[in-house]
């Protein structure tokens, strides 16, 4: 088998950062023989993940060819693959993949992976994968190709996220995984997790599903994996592995087809089938029930080659690689982190749901004392109780050890007195969204904290400058706007008021990174970025409904965008009173282009939580009793008219925001919407989408981006 035919592909990326295959012979105990340990390493520091490009795969394949020859000569009894510290392999190099400009080259890339991985699956001696860290996409598929697998309890980032980035698991994963862990769990890993904020598995979860055969602690992971491999080779573990696999992968044809059907329903609910990749994964899985591995490989290669050329894939690469991975980690306009002040204690004003989520986040991620305050002891106790209950849930799901749970609980306390903030370095308020209330809170906090203490507001729409106007030190105030649910949503809008100083801003960005959030610098403007754009969108949808468009047409008109939730459903989730308050604030700030619905006020006054009501058959409808409360016009719009009207409104609003300097560039708007509103990756950001559908040209006479 020769890898020379892939030279054309390798020539595309002469500057590829190659992940090398370093081989070390290890004599195993108990007469198990010599194991050739292949370590994948790009020779960079531990923060730079190993990835797979053509040159990497060619070197890996040729290394395995040599090991197969050695196995045939009886020189080695086994082969194992592992990675440098913290990484097995983080997947394909997207910078390389996006340079593949034809289906021919895409098919070569797919075939290259299959050719290399098939060697690992059939070396003539047993093969092992020691999953010591991140194993994503093609990285996990390496492990799946091996005959046996171990995983570290310290490993994180394990999964097949291809559906998230617009591709399919194209190097054998879609065939091997369901046969290893069962089709339902395979759908979870290949479809549900990627479409749920690109969720991944940790080592313990991967072992529990059956992806790995053995689980070891990170301190001596390689040593224990080698000892385990020796026991497999000498017969001491092989039977137990076989029995466990048979139990975990138990399924029949009905279970297989049922898993595919459940996956299709999930994709429809999440994306309205607007993106091709998730459905293509399920197509491969469905056909794979009767495929041979060779047939599946051919279908995977065809799918991968085709999807690499789709606009959805290239849009996703822009959104994921250029925005989330690059710009999100180097926020535009952030001051030098050297200016940041240390934060050793945090105060949270409020003990409601949002405040409690913030307290939990600060305690877990920063491991510093967090004090919550509220107006009475009952509220304080409820807030602290919520935090402790959430920690217990994490403990129950084995996301925390008992020791870590105890330490985190001990960090969170409550009081009715703001005097507890006297030694705090950072105090954030999360009280009622009313300017007078927030100004009073800040005045009370400033009276007890040190002059260096930073005051942050979690306001979603109010002026940070006005909030700070009456303080002795207005320069200490910064907006720190989280999104709900706090633990899951990755965006943090860091709001700079005119007087906010650089040290305060630098501290905010360092804290955001410590909290594992993507921070975007936003200027102090009503509703900032995400809520302003969503407010304009909601305004258009409620306006067409009030004008006489039926609810199903109005709510479903944006389905071609593939948004994670329809506007009326999202309003019901956020809460109609909250949505109405934000809309009224935006209307007060910007005028009639932000529609305030009198009908929505009627629903609120009647105690109705949303337009839709679930029926006995599981469908949703607007009850006649609800419609009877409302006053609507006789000017209905078609779904196409609603979609175009909304697109044009969004282009108009974003153009205004950029003219006002709310953010540094259109890329920051895109990043905010992806990380804070779940804007679909396959659309490549909201501004490229508006360019593609012609809204930018129609409204602004120009595009947001160069072609």
ABEGO torsion letter per residue (X at the ends): XBAAAAAAAAAABAABBBBBBBBBBBBBBGGAEBBBBBBBBAGBBAABBBBBBAAAAAAAAAAAAAAAAAAAAGABABBBBBBBBGBABAEBBAAAAAABABAAAAAAAAAAAAAAAAAAABAGBBBBBBBABBBBEAAAAAAAABABBBBBAABBGBEBAAAAAGBBBAAGAAAAAAAAAEAAAAAAAAAAAAABGGBBBBAAAAAAAGABABBBBAAAAAAAAAAAAAAAAAGAAAAAAAAAAAAAABBBAAAAAAAAAAAAAAAAAAAGGABAAAAAAAAAAAAAAABBAAAAAAAAAAAAAAAAABAAAAAAAAAAAAAAAAAAABBBGBBBAAABBBBABBBBBEABAAAAAAAAAAAAAAGBBBBBBBABAAAAAAAAAAAAAAAAAAAAAGABBAAAAAAAAAABBBBABAAAAAABABBBBBBBBBAAAAAAAAAAAAAABBAABBBBBABAABBAAAAAAABABAAABBBBBBBOBAAABABBBBBBBAABBAAAAAAAAAAAAAAGBBBBBBBBBBGEAAAAAAAAAAAAAAAAAAAGBBAAAAAAAAAAAGBABBAAAAAAAAEAAAAAAAAAAAAAAAEAABBBBAAAAAAAAAGBABABBBBAAGBBBBBAAAAAABBBBABBBBAAAAAAAAAAAAAAAAAAAAAAGABABAAAAAAAAAAAAGBBAAAGEAAAAAAAAGAAAAAAGBBABBX
